[in-house]
Amino acid sequence: MKVAEKRLRQLGNRMLQELKRGNSPYIEIPVRALGNVYFDSERRLLQLGEKSGRRYFLNLAHAKKFMQTLLVASYCLELIQKGKHASLRDVYYALKRNLPNSKEVTFQDQSESNPVIEDLEVSLNLLREELHISADRKGYLIGNIVLRERVVDETFEIDASQLGTGGWGIPSNVEEIEFLDIQADYVLVIETGAMFERLAEERFWKKNNCLMVATKGQPSRGTRRLIHRLYYEANLPVYVFTDGDPYGWYIYSVIKQGSINLAYLSEKLGTPDAKFLGVTMSDVDKYNLHGQVHKLKEGDIKRAKELKDYPWFKNEEWQREINLMLEKKIRIEQQAFSSKSLEYVAEVYLPEKIEKEDFLP
């Protein structure tokens, strides 16, 4: 029996036993608010605090949420037993219905069902993907790795070195992906799809014996989970390559420390030993890219100041880079190196940084 199925059954059995005793069943749900999130400096991860709330069956203020939570739990158990996966939108429509002898509906819209799914995963200490609930597919992988993917009762072997420049589309649920064979020295995580395609065309992964992962902006949960697994299960160092702007740097911190919104999943999604390759403000001088920078907008400045105050950006190296950005009021994109040549990032910038271990922590 899967862990998720076991925990769902335990939840249902506990509700049933409480009813038989004449008690009001309740569900204990950790509080996911910002005030209950902290940075664990030893684990180097954002963590959820100890505050929690109870959702009671025999409480008029809680009754609807209690019913919604058990509806979602029951549906997840059904999905697991059938070996099927549903999207967030599927769950909403599958459970949306009128309540008998009432004008009430189970879920008014998806803004009600989504938080209930998050409540359930944090309450059970599971990823929603383990509950067979999927999000949109986002992110790509290419390199010398052979994977086995299970779809219902079939399995497929995927050789990510034989997929041209497009790579393998990372699914939202990577829990049942098996690593059959990996011949790589490290994982290079790339923020933009355009840079991923540029490096794929240059066959960077082949020439430098690495796996390349494209996040296409803020990484999805599936992509973060895959990066986490490649580090912890395959023992591959993780290097992150983003734009030199506050948003690219925050993408790095999400991969490394986790995110505030998903602090309760940091241990499954975060990779604290990931290293930052670039782009940095120091690179502007080092590689003479002054003509390729852009001015910071007000939103960029505000975001940079927020980063500066995050505990995990308090080290000397990051404070220097953020101060340089605020002082010069500039940002720079990965594609700025194309001013030198299309091949420059693949043939000079990345190999040089990796060889010299010119990383930020």
N, C-alpha and C positions, 0 to 999 in steps of 0.2 A: 504494500500500500504506500502511495506517495505521501510525503510529509504533509503536503497541503491537504490532501484528502483526510488524513488522520486528524489534523487540527480542526478541520471543518466539522467532522463527525463529533469530536470532543466538545466543540461549541454547542452543537445541537443537543447532544446528550446532557450537557450541563443545564441547558434551558429546560429540558424535559424533566430532569430530576428536581429542579427548583419548583416547577409547577406541581409536581406530585406531592411535594412537601407543603404546598400551600403558600409558597413564597413568591415574591415578585422577581422574576428573572431579570438579570441585568448583564450588560456587556461593558467591560472595562476598556476604555479607549484613551491612550496617551494623548495629551494635548499637543497639537501640531503648530501652535502659535509661536511667533518669533520670541516671545518671552520665555519659552521653554526650550530654546535652542542655545547651545554653547559650543565653544571650540575646545576639544580635548587635546591639549598640547602634547601629551604622551603618545596618543594614538595618531595625532596629526589629522584628525577628522572632525567635521561638524557632527555633533551628537544631539539627540533629543534628551531633554531632562526627565525628571521623575514625576512631573505633574501629570495627572490623569483625571478623567471624569467617568462617571457611570451613566449608562443609558438604560433606564428602567422600563419594563413592560407596563406596569401599573402606575404610570405617571403620565397625566394628560399632556404635559409639556414634552415628554420623551416618546410617547407612544408611536407617533408616525415614523420618527427616525429609527426607532427600535424595529418596527415592521419592515422598513426599507432595508435595514442592515441584514435582517434574516432572509429577506427575499433575495438579496444579492448573494448571500452565503449559500443559499439553497441552489441558486442558478450556477454558481461556481462549482459546486459539488457535481451537478449534472454535467457540466462541461468536462470536468476531469474524468468522470466515469465513461463518457462517450469518446474521450480523446479528441475533443473539438476545442477550437479557440474562437473567442468572440472579441470584436472591437468594443471600445467604449460606447460607440453609437449603437452597436448591436445590443449591448446589455440594456441600454435605456429603452429601446423599442421592445425588446423581449419581455421586459417587466412592466411596461407602461400599460395600465388598464384601469377601468372604473371599478371602485369598490362596491360590492353588492349592497343594495338598499341605501345608497349614499350618493351624493354629488361629488365626493372626493375621488381623486385618482392616486394611484400608487406613486407616480412621479410626474410632476407637472412638466418638467423639461430636463435636459441633460445636466444643467447646472445643479440639480438635486442629486442625480445618480452618481456623478463623478466623485464628489466628496465622500459619499458613502463607501465607494470602492476603496478610496484612500484610507478611510477609517478602518475598514476591514483588514487591509494589508498591514497596517501598523498595529492593530489589535492582535493579529495572529503572527506578527513578525515574519511576514512573507512578502515577496515581490508579487505585484498583481499578475506578472507574467507566470508565476508559479500557480496562480489561481486560474490560469488559462484565459486571462484578459489581455488583449494586445493593443498596442498603439500603432500609429502610422510607422511604416518602415522608413528608416532614415540612416544614411551612412553606408560606406563601401569599404571593402577589404580586398587587397591584392597582395600576392607574394607566394613564397614557397610553403604553402600550407594545404593539407588535405583534410577536409572536414566531412563529418557524417551528419546529415540533417534528417530528423524523423518527422514525417507528416502522416498523422493518424497511424495507420498500420504499415506504412511503407518507409523505407530509408533510402537516402540518396547520398552518394559520395561526390564531393565538390572539390576540384583541384583549382585553387584560386590563382595558380600560375598560368592557367590555360584559358583565361577569360578576357583576353585582349586588354584594352585600356579601361574598360568599364568596371572590372572587378566584380566581386560578389556583393549583392545587396544585403546588408545586415538586417535580419528580421528583428521585430520588437522583442520576441521571445528567444533567447539564446541559451536557455537552461538545458535543453536536451541536445545542443550541438556538441558533438564529440570531436576532439582534436586527434586525428589518426596519425598524422605525420607533420612535423614542423622542422624546416631547415632554414632557420633565420637567426640572426644575432640580436635583433632588437625590433621594437615596434615604433614606427614613426607615425604620430597622430597629426593630421593636417586639417586646419580649420576650413579652408575653402575648397569647394568642388573643383574650381578652375585650377588651383595649384596641384591638387591631386591628379587631375588629367595631364597637366604639364609634366609632372614627375613620372607618371605612368608611361607617357609617350617617350620620355627619355630612358625608360626602363631602369629607373633609379633603384627600385626594389631588387632587381636582378643583379645589377652591377655592385650593389652595396649589401646584398644578402640581408634584407630586412622585410618586414611586413609593413605595408602602408594602410592606414585607416583614415578615411575622410569623414569628418563629423558634419560637414555642410552647415556651419554655424554652430549654435548651441547643441551639443551632442544629445542624442536621444538616450533614453534609459538603456535600450538594448545595446547601443554602441558603448556606453560607459561600462556596462556589465561585461561586454566582450573584452574590452581593454583590461578590466580588472582580472578577468579569468586568464588572459594571456600572460599577465604579470605573475599571478599567484600560482597558476597551474602549470604554465609552460616556462616559468622563470625567465621571461624576456624583459630586459630593461625597456622603459617607456619614455620616449622623447616627444615633446609636444611643440608643434610649429604653427604659430598663429600670426595674425596681423599685429603690428605694433600699435595697438590702441587699447583703451580701457576694456572694450568688449572682448577682444581677443584674449587679453590677459585674464579676464574673468572666466572665459571658457576654460583656460588652463587650470584655474583654481577649482572649478567645478569637477574637472576630471581628477584632480589631485585630492582635494579635501571634501568633496561633496557639495551639495547646495543647501541653502537655508530651507527651501520648500520641501526638500526630500531628505532632511537631516536624519530621519528615522531609517533611511536606507543606505547611509554613508558606508557602513561596513561591507555592503555588498556591491556598491557602485564606485566607491572612492579608491584611488591608487596613490597613497601618500608618497611613494618613492618616485613618482613621475618627475622628470626633469624638463625645464623649459629651454628650448633651443633658440627661440627668437620668434618674431623680430623685436629687437630692443631699440631704445633710444641711442644707446652706444653704437649700434650698427650704422646709424646715420652718418656719424663721423668716420667710423672705421672703414666703411665701404663707399664713402663719398656719395651719399644719396640725398644731399641737401636739395637738389632740384626736383626730387620726387615726393617730397612730403606734402601733407595737407594740414591746414589750420584746424585746431580743435574748435568744435562748436561748444556752446554753453552746456549742452547735455553731456558732452565728452568730459568737460572740466569737472562737472559735478560727479560724474561716475569715477573719474580718476581720484578725486578726493575721498570718495567712499572706499575705494580699494586701499588707499593709503592707511585708513583706519582699521582695516581688517587685521586681526591678530596674526593671521598666516602670511601677511605681506609686510610684517614689521621688521623683517631681517634687513641688514645693511644693504645688500645687493638690490632688493626690490625697492626699498625706500629711495635709493639713488636713482633708479630708473623712473620711478613715478615723479620724483622731484624734477628730473630733467624734462619730462613730458610737460609738467605744469609750468616750468620756467620758460621753455621754448614754445609752449602752446602748439605743439605739432603732433601728428600721428603719421604712421606709414604702413602701407599695405605690403603683403607678401609679393605681389606682382611688381613692386618697384624695381626689383632686380632685373626685370626684363629690359630696363634701360641699358644694361650692359650687354646682355644677350639672352636669348630664350633658354640657353643651356646653363646660364651662370649659377642658378640655385642648385641644380643637380650636380654640376661639375666642380664648383668652387665653394659656394657658401655652406651648404649642408655638410659635405665631406670634411671641410676645414673645421667647422664647429664640433663635429662629432669626434674627430681625431684629437683635437686639443681639449676635449671635454669642456668646452666653453658654454656651460649651462648655468641657468639660474635655478635656485632651489625651489 
